[in-house]
Amino acid sequence: MDAGIEVHRALGFGLLESEYQECLLFEFKYLGLQVITQRCAKIH
């Protein structure tokens, strides 16, 4: 949660979701977290 708030504070509002996602991914990796993005999921 803190990482998301930090990214939003740094970037402000009005960007595309994909831009926020890339910056949040960077922030998570900076914090030492392993991240998997955009995984496919089967829907039945």
C-alpha positions as CSV (number, residue, x, y, z in Angstrom):
1,M,0.0,0.0,0.0
2,D,2.8,2.4,0.9
3,A,4.5,1.8,-2.4
4,G,1.4,2.7,-4.3
5,I,1.0,5.9,-2.4
6,E,4.6,6.8,-2.9
7,V,4.3,6.3,-6.7
8,H,1.2,8.4,-6.8
9,R,2.8,11.2,-4.8
10,A,5.9,11.2,-7.1
11,L,4.0,11.1,-10.3
12,G,0.7,12.9,-9.5
13,F,-2.5,12.1,-11.2
14,G,-3.6,11.9,-14.8
15,L,-1.3,9.3,-16.2
16,L,-2.3,6.1,-18.0
17,E,-2.8,3.0,-15.9
18,S,0.1,1.3,-17.7
19,E,2.5,4.1,-16.7
20,Y,1.5,3.8,-13.0
21,Q,1.9,0.0,-13.3
22,E,5.4,0.2,-14.7
23,C,6.5,2.7,-11.9
24,L,4.9,0.5,-9.2
25,L,6.7,-2.5,-10.6
26,F,10.0,-0.6,-10.3
27,E,9.1,0.4,-6.7
28,F,8.3,-3.2,-5.7
29,K,11.6,-4.4,-7.2
30,Y,13.4,-1.6,-5.4
31,L,11.9,-2.8,-2.1
32,G,13.2,-6.3,-2.9
33,L,9.9,-7.9,-3.7
34,Q,9.4,-10.5,-6.5
35,V,6.7,-9.5,-8.9
36,I,4.8,-11.3,-11.6
37,T,2.8,-9.1,-13.9
38,Q,0.0,-9.7,-16.4
39,R,-0.4,-13.5,-15.9
40,C,-2.9,-15.3,-18.0
41,A,-5.8,-17.0,-16.2
42,K,-8.2,-19.6,-17.5
43,I,-11.8,-18.6,-17.0
44,H,-14.4,-21.4,-17.0
